[in-house]
Amino acid sequence: MINLLSDTLTKPTAPMLKAMMAAEVGDDVFGEDPSINRLERTVAERFGMESALFCPSGTMTNQIAIKMHTRPLDEVICDVNSHVYQYEVGGYAYHSGVGIQLLEGCYGKITAAQVAAAIRPDFAWLPKTRLVVLENTCNRGGGSIYSLPEIQPITALTRERGLALHLDGARLFNALVETGESPEQWGQHFDSISLCLSKGLGAPVGSLLIGNASFIHEARRVRKAMGGGMRQAGYLAAAGLYALDHHIERLKEDHEHARLLEAALRESQYVENIRPVASNIILYDIKAPYQAADFLQELRKSNVIATGFGPSTIRFVTHLDVTRQMIDSAVEIIKTVRLSN
Ligand SMILES: *Cc1c(COP(=O)(O)O)cnc(C)c1O
């Protein structure tokens, strides 16, 4: 089975499991889980930020950030393809009572000029613009990457206009291994950052919210209110610590694998509009009269599994559990797929 559905599917490796089994744990709601405390400290330090908060999911870290940065009747600005809008059940409205203004970015990336044009003037009948959310890498942008020079003007604008800036960095490390930029450089540009350990980094569960000490102190209460106060979750934090030490540099392999799949797709007569491949995600369309489901069905017969992103679009994701050998097989399968009329 060559499973290209998602980088969330990875199972802990043997040495990761060993690190988990050996974890020192305590009750984290009392602040007494040494492994969680170490993970939070390690990540905050790497980003040059004051504090971090371990959470069960990236949805929770994003939702806590929105809750923290806004008040009801405020408005959040983000790209239309962003995870906070598409895949978090409309939680921004449910948890925070805020509206959202969607921008049409380029492969999920928005510019300072677009944000500037979207900021609301101060009228009693308008929501108040309070928060900008960026995503790096952008999942629905085909794994596209923001570079720091693209972020800097957005940071400058939000600071000048008194807006908060949050980064959904579920796959931020995928971006950093490509650009060579450091976590610390990124930490300087955001009021809060959300990171996932359970995507490319290969941990089974867990995300982190990073920010300044008073922000994280208050975010801890919001996490508890959302039901995210876990007890001896140090077993999970240990997987995250292991991943931070061993699974960042190797993300480059996933990106190399993605480029090999892209090259094979370019040779397929059924494929068009492959979005620029920048990291571990490949987003492409199937040419009419065929549909994504036709192509996916043929791939599945050869044990290649992936998911549709709409009627004509398919997403492949490479990850820790997809080996070079599997990629070589997938390349052959993609090149030889034939669809019947
Ligand atoms: C996966 C993901 C999240 C968080 O998802 P969870 O499944 O809740 O951990 C947030 N943003 C992006 C871009 C993601 O891909």
The ligand as an ORCA input file, in Angstrom:
! r2SCAN-3c Opt
* xyz 0 1
  C      -3.814     19.815      9.858
  C      -3.861     21.266      9.850
  C      -4.289     21.992     10.971
  C      -4.718     21.363     12.271
  O      -5.403     20.197     12.133
  P      -5.704     19.158     13.308
  O      -6.090     17.962     12.540
  O      -6.776     19.758     14.117
  O      -4.452     18.961     14.110
  C      -4.272     23.360     10.901
  N      -3.877     23.988      9.787
  C      -3.442     23.330      8.705
  C      -2.967     24.096      7.517
  C      -3.436     21.951      8.687
  O      -3.025     21.302      7.606
*
